[in-house]
Amino acid sequence: MTSRLFASGVLLLLGPTAWRSQMLQLHQASFILWFILMTVHVLGHLGDMALSPTKDWARRSRRLGRVRERGDS
């Protein structure tokens, strides 16, 4: 989808002026579709992102615990 958006933008800039209105509509439609898909993609990763800090904290705590155990002996 990103490549379609990019290609339509390049054609809009470099294409013949006779195609300008069709290329503009294609580019606008590509952007709207790209934005919707990117929003769904980002929202799909919100759950992973919400769990990430707790996973990092738990991993860091375990690592620090092992270091303290080695230091005590």
Long-range contacts (C-beta under 8 A, 24 or more apart in sequence): 1-30, 1-33, 1-34, 1-37, 2-34, 4-30, 4-34, 5-30, 5-31, 5-34
